[in-house]
Amino acid sequence: MRHRIAVVGAGPAGLTFARVLHRHGYPVTVLERDPAPDARPPGGTLDLHEGLGQLALDKAGLLARFQVLSRPEGQAMRILDTAGTVLRDWQPRPDERANPEIDRGQLRDLLLGPLDVQWGRGVTRVAPGTRDGALVQFADGRQETFDLVVGADGAWSRIRPALSPVTPYYTGVTSVETSIDDIDTRRPDLGRLIGDGSVAVYGVNRSLVAQRNSGGHVKVYAKFRAPLDWHADLTGAEAIRSSLLTMFEGWADPVLDLLRQGSAFVHRPFYVLPVSHTWTHVRGVTLLGDAAHLMPPLGVGANLAMLEGAELAESIAGDPADLDETVRVFEEQMWARASKWAKITADGLERLVSPDPAEAIALFDQVQAA
Ligand SMILES: Cc1cc2nc3c(=O)[nH]c(=O)nc-3n(C[C@H](O)[C@H](O)[C@H](O)COP(=O)(O)OP(=O)(O)OC[C@H]3O[C@@H](n4cnc5c(N)ncnc54)[C@H](O)[C@@H]3O)c2cc1C
């Protein structure tokens, strides 16, 4: 028996869900708002953990190809104090495969493979419980009915309101992201400072992190506590750069050069859903990934999103008879695991952007020891 299944969103959650169903020969409709895969810059690099994102790729039959594409050396991590003194310089062993990095664009293309995504199909809402199933309404006015609609449409999900009245709230920590291209040619000194992975500097209630992507591309993240409208009076990249340089004044010159060299500046305030976000099960609709459990970006969101997608797809393909019961059981498992990680990442954010920078180093040591 083949149910009519749609997944809304072609991010890590939606694509992994669709790819695993596809592997099992199970049809699925993928609905994505973006008009094309490369309509937006894909964002920075992701580390995929052995028991989470890598497990999901294994379930999709894509682990071997991930191992070719990914950068195990990208796990390297250097920590400096604000004067530029190296406090930690962790290098992975050559065979270390716990958390290799992959560019988001590469991961998206890997997952896309043979999938037939319907691009440019923004969903506005879903109405469960109609006579013919869950009714999906599109931005262009059309509508379509499915037996199951999976909301994998991220932080500002349009599917979530069918299940839960909860919306994301601001953590009080914001981030400004900038990029540097061709680092090893343009600024080999900064290339060496960043190394093969990341360099992080922690100050009082703020931090600067620079992370190498493939092809000499670097993403720089300035994170700090501020009201949401802290930049309301700033217009243009130079005003933001100058405001950041004032905010990080006194930090070592090579560290500030990461901001001086950055091209454009993108604001990414950290929003979250409550740590234990659950809902009363509704036949015909469920959520995956950030739509279900948005948490601070401390390296697990995409991992959880992918594993959930893979697990739900496997359960559906393995036991298609009682779709509703399969989804109900999946939701319980997802909530239990996600709330554990939501708590860990919420505590982690408090320590990484903390009045006491020693907290960030202690957290790093704790994670390394584990
Ligand atoms: C700076 C930063 C760094 C991060 N680093 C890491 C990391 O190293 N490791 C990690 O595991 N996680 C990381 N994360 C978290 C990770 O990016 C997210 O948890 C992950 O992308 C969630 O995947 P998702 O598929 O649930 O949602 P998304 O990635 O948000 O994908 C949602 C998709 O749905 C589409 N969509 C949205 N609305 C609609 C609509 N109405 N109709 C149709 N389509 C729609 C969107 O266009 C998008 O393609 C990081 C996050 C940030 C901000």
The ligand as an SDF file (V2000), in Angstrom:
LIG
                    3D

 53 58  0  0  0  0  0  0  0  0999 V2000
   25.4050   29.7190   11.7960 C   0  0  0  0  0  0  0  0  0  0  0  0
   24.8250   28.3280   11.9320 C   0  0  0  0  0  0  0  0  0  0  0  0
   25.6820   27.2380   12.0020 C   0  0  0  0  0  0  0  0  0  0  0  0
   25.1710   25.9430   12.1580 C   0  0  0  0  0  0  0  0  0  0  0  0
   26.0410   24.9040   12.2180 N   0  0  0  0  0  0  0  0  0  0  0  0
   25.5450   23.6500   12.3690 C   0  0  0  0  0  0  0  0  0  0  0  0
   26.4410   22.5030   12.4180 C   0  0  0  0  0  0  0  0  0  0  0  0
   27.6690   22.6040   12.2970 O   0  0  0  0  0  0  0  0  0  0  0  0
   25.8830   21.2660   12.5840 N   0  0  0  0  0  0  0  0  0  0  0  0
   24.5310   21.0930   12.6980 C   0  0  0  0  0  0  0  0  0  0  0  0
   24.0890   19.9470   12.8640 O   0  0  0  0  0  0  0  0  0  0  0  0
   23.6800   22.1430   12.6450 N   0  0  0  0  0  0  0  0  0  0  0  0
   24.1400   23.3970   12.4750 C   0  0  0  0  0  0  0  0  0  0  0  0
   23.2720   24.4550   12.4080 N   0  0  0  0  0  0  0  0  0  0  0  0
   21.8160   24.2070   12.5150 C   0  0  0  0  0  0  0  0  0  0  0  0
   21.2560   23.7560   11.1800 C   0  0  0  0  0  0  0  0  0  0  0  0
   21.5430   24.7040   10.1750 O   0  0  0  0  0  0  0  0  0  0  0  0
   19.7490   23.5420   11.2480 C   0  0  0  0  0  0  0  0  0  0  0  0
   19.4010   22.8810   12.4340 O   0  0  0  0  0  0  0  0  0  0  0  0
   19.2820   22.7280   10.0390 C   0  0  0  0  0  0  0  0  0  0  0  0
   19.5070   23.4390    8.8480 O   0  0  0  0  0  0  0  0  0  0  0  0
   17.8010   22.3560   10.1630 C   0  0  0  0  0  0  0  0  0  0  0  0
   17.4260   21.6510    9.0150 O   0  0  0  0  0  0  0  0  0  0  0  0
   15.9020   21.6390    8.5650 P   0  0  0  0  0  0  0  0  0  0  0  0
   15.8580   20.8290    7.3110 O   0  0  0  0  0  0  0  0  0  0  0  0
   15.0460   21.2710    9.7050 O   0  0  0  0  0  0  0  0  0  0  0  0
   15.5400   23.1670    8.2470 O   0  0  0  0  0  0  0  0  0  0  0  0
   16.1790   24.1770    7.1970 P   0  0  0  0  0  0  0  0  0  0  0  0
   17.6180   23.9030    6.9750 O   0  0  0  0  0  0  0  0  0  0  0  0
   15.8050   25.5340    7.6750 O   0  0  0  0  0  0  0  0  0  0  0  0
   15.4200   23.8670    5.8410 O   0  0  0  0  0  0  0  0  0  0  0  0
   14.0700   24.2380    5.6890 C   0  0  0  0  0  0  0  0  0  0  0  0
   13.7240   24.2610    4.1990 C   0  0  0  0  0  0  0  0  0  0  0  0
   12.3280   24.5390    4.0740 O   0  0  0  0  0  0  0  0  0  0  0  0
   12.1170   25.5190    3.0890 C   0  0  0  0  0  0  0  0  0  0  0  0
   10.8860   26.2190    3.4270 N   0  0  0  0  0  0  0  0  0  0  0  0
   10.6940   27.1120    4.4340 C   0  0  0  0  0  0  0  0  0  0  0  0
    9.4200   27.5310    4.4480 N   0  0  0  0  0  0  0  0  0  0  0  0
    8.7910   26.9010    3.4280 C   0  0  0  0  0  0  0  0  0  0  0  0
    7.4480   26.9270    2.9460 C   0  0  0  0  0  0  0  0  0  0  0  0
    6.5260   27.7000    3.5440 N   0  0  0  0  0  0  0  0  0  0  0  0
    7.1250   26.1600    1.8920 N   0  0  0  0  0  0  0  0  0  0  0  0
    8.0630   25.3450    1.2960 C   0  0  0  0  0  0  0  0  0  0  0  0
    9.3610   25.3020    1.7190 N   0  0  0  0  0  0  0  0  0  0  0  0
    9.7060   26.0540    2.7740 C   0  0  0  0  0  0  0  0  0  0  0  0
   13.3530   26.3910    3.1870 C   0  0  0  0  0  0  0  0  0  0  0  0
   13.5460   27.1520    1.9970 O   0  0  0  0  0  0  0  0  0  0  0  0
   14.4530   25.3470    3.4330 C   0  0  0  0  0  0  0  0  0  0  0  0
   14.9370   24.8240    2.2220 O   0  0  0  0  0  0  0  0  0  0  0  0
   23.7680   25.7430   12.2500 C   0  0  0  0  0  0  0  0  0  0  0  0
   22.9120   26.8500   12.1570 C   0  0  0  0  0  0  0  0  0  0  0  0
   23.4200   28.1280   12.0020 C   0  0  0  0  0  0  0  0  0  0  0  0
   22.4700   29.3120   11.9240 C   0  0  0  0  0  0  0  0  0  0  0  0
  1  2  1  0
  2  3  1  0
  2 52  2  0
  3  4  2  0
  4  5  1  0
  4 50  1  0
  5  6  2  0
  6  7  1  0
  6 13  1  0
  7  8  2  0
  7  9  1  0
  9 10  1  0
 10 11  2  0
 10 12  1  0
 12 13  2  0
 13 14  1  0
 14 15  1  0
 14 50  1  0
 15 16  1  0
 16 17  1  0
 16 18  1  0
 18 19  1  0
 18 20  1  0
 20 21  1  0
 20 22  1  0
 22 23  1  0
 23 24  1  0
 24 25  2  0
 24 26  1  0
 24 27  1  0
 27 28  1  0
 28 29  2  0
 28 30  1  0
 28 31  1  0
 31 32  1  0
 32 33  1  0
 33 34  1  0
 33 48  1  0
 34 35  1  0
 35 36  1  0
 35 46  1  0
 36 37  1  0
 36 45  1  0
 37 38  2  0
 38 39  1  0
 39 40  1  0
 39 45  2  0
 40 41  1  0
 40 42  2  0
 42 43  1  0
 43 44  2  0
 44 45  1  0
 46 47  1  0
 46 48  1  0
 48 49  1  0
 50 51  2  0
 51 52  1  0
 52 53  1  0
M  END
$$$$
